[in-house]
Amino acid sequence: MSQLTSLLNDLLKEFSQQSSLMPNDLPKIQDMPNERESLANVINLLLKEGNVHHSDSWAAHMTPKTSPISILGQLIAASHNGNLLSPKLYPLMAEIEQQTLQYLCQLFGHQYGHFVAGSSYANLEALWQAKQSRLTDSPIVYAARSAHYSIIKACQILDLDLRYIASEHSEQLSIEALEHACKQHPPLAIIATVGTTTMGAIDPVSECISIAKRYDAWCHIDAAWGGALVLLPEHKSLFQSISKAHSVCFDPHKSWQQPKPASILLYQQPLSPILSEDSSYLEQSPMNSLPGSRGGELFLPLWLTLTHSGSDSLRQQTQQRLQQADLLVKRLEKESNWVVYPSNTGIVCFRPNKEIDLSPLIEQGVVSQAIINNEHVYRIVFASTHTQADALITVLKPYF
Ligand SMILES: Cc1ncc(COP(=O)(O)O)c(C=O)c1O
């Protein structure tokens, strides 16, 4: 630890002058070596830029403030830099990976899994496995239009036929429409989202799983955002259903305040080997997952967070975020006459009922824009424990 601390101290001392640099003056890589002074300015600017996550009205995106212990985890992983393709060489890091994986498997009620660099990769891999599983020969994938765009990309890459199912209650997939579509054209896979990107809606998971079962189709749950609810007892039955899906993904780097990338793909059956060729230089090639070289970067920050602060602290943080989201909904409903779209997962969308332009707040990272039912809405995301309903009301009030 002292080795790491002194290395960091040296670096920070070297680069700790005050900055006066503007982003356009960024030194060019091809002009290397750059003067230390200008690099120090860039580093200061970057730290300042990242500081927006500490603001209590920062709520435009799924980008939370990260905790010091998780940052330490990432630094240690980078400094360790071992490759877990050869786990015997790094028994400690390999054990930590297994522990973190087992913890998540138990939490989500799945048997197997591996870490991935984001849920876009997880969605791609889940659909790849669905195709590989040969449950059916159908190339059709059903999802609501509110599914994340990584599903479209995955289907394009895998040459699958993505078909959108109508939604009801704003963004939730309609079970009636899904039933009808499956009857007409049985699918390879059904995707249900737990926490849609735009408004945090939860698809009817249990019904999607039952329908998938009836048609011998794969059911993948994209819980990249809403997976954080797994720690809350009031959502037990949702996660009991999720445990019966073929696969589920979750992004601790969104709602558990972890540094990116930190994602997990979990599944019920060992994945069938993707490759047919083994490599000669490894004792055991990663034959049944997409990622190759990896160190502790995807899980060590989370392991340290859990062992240092405990899962209760993650639960409390999640509860706090959701309480702040509820508070904002109530205040907006009381103090403005805007249309409000609440969710159970910490995303609040709203539509001012006249021509109100919140562009200045978009630039400040307070709100983002989205479209619901062909209507433009503004969106607030409670990803950070720093985000406060009162602070948001203060900046929104002038527009009421
Ligand atoms: C529901 C959902 N799925 C998948 C993703 C993609 O995750 P990542 O950005 O980690 O690749 C996102 C990102 O916002 C998301 O909201």
The ligand as an SDF file (V2000), in Angstrom:
LIG
                    3D

 16 16  0  0  0  0  0  0  0  0999 V2000
  -31.0330   -0.4470  -20.1600 C   0  0  0  0  0  0  0  0  0  0  0  0
  -29.6180   -0.3320  -20.6620 C   0  0  0  0  0  0  0  0  0  0  0  0
  -29.0360   -1.3920  -21.2510 N   0  0  0  0  0  0  0  0  0  0  0  0
  -27.7910   -1.3440  -21.7360 C   0  0  0  0  0  0  0  0  0  0  0  0
  -27.0390   -0.2010  -21.6220 C   0  0  0  0  0  0  0  0  0  0  0  0
  -25.6440   -0.1730  -22.1640 C   0  0  0  0  0  0  0  0  0  0  0  0
  -24.7580   -0.2120  -21.0930 O   0  0  0  0  0  0  0  0  0  0  0  0
  -23.2280    0.2020  -21.2490 P   0  0  0  0  0  0  0  0  0  0  0  0
  -23.2560    1.6840  -21.4420 O   0  0  0  0  0  0  0  0  0  0  0  0
  -22.6440   -0.2250  -19.9400 O   0  0  0  0  0  0  0  0  0  0  0  0
  -22.6720   -0.5260  -22.4120 O   0  0  0  0  0  0  0  0  0  0  0  0
  -27.5900    0.9440  -21.0290 C   0  0  0  0  0  0  0  0  0  0  0  0
  -26.8410    2.1800  -20.9390 C   0  0  0  0  0  0  0  0  0  0  0  0
  -27.3220    3.2370  -20.5960 O   0  0  0  0  0  0  0  0  0  0  0  0
  -28.9130    0.8800  -20.5180 C   0  0  0  0  0  0  0  0  0  0  0  0
  -29.5070    1.9190  -19.9420 O   0  0  0  0  0  0  0  0  0  0  0  0
  1  2  1  0
  2  3  1  0
  2 15  2  0
  3  4  2  0
  4  5  1  0
  5  6  1  0
  5 12  2  0
  6  7  1  0
  7  8  1  0
  8  9  2  0
  8 10  1  0
  8 11  1  0
 12 13  1  0
 12 15  1  0
 13 14  2  0
 15 16  1  0
M  END
$$$$
